[in-house]
Amino acid sequence: MDIPWGSDVATKFVTNVGLITSNGPHGPNIMAAEWTFHLSYKPGLVAVAIGTGKATAENIEATKQFGVNLAATDQSVMTSISGGYSGRDTDKIAALKELGFSFDSAQKIKAPMVKDAALNIECLTTSYG
């Protein structure tokens, strides 16, 4: 089976959008990442596909930490704003706060965490090789 990128069929798959939060050289930031995967229960491993050269990628590269927040059903506006603008040009955290969304402080990392998300995970990067 072949499913062309952007086709009506491709848009029918149900996914949870990962809201990836970070804090680094570009300041507190949030991005939407539909490609957020649970890899393992023990040890707990999560994979996120983030394009190189993105503000979030540069924040994570500098700090080695980030938050994965799975969007709740009532956070679609948050996912649209998080995915529709660059953290280089827009303070998305401030814009979301103006719209009434809230963030919590993380317990072990310095990235903000999305309040009332379906799931919040504080993550550290690992490297192999």
Secondary structure, 3 states (H helix, E strand, C coil): CCCCCCCCCHHHCCCCCEEEEEEECCEEEEEEECCEEEEECCCCEEEECCCCCCHHHHHHHHHCEEEEEECCCCCHHHHHHHHHCCCCCCCHHHHHHHCCCCEEECCCCCCEEECCCCEEEEEECCCCC
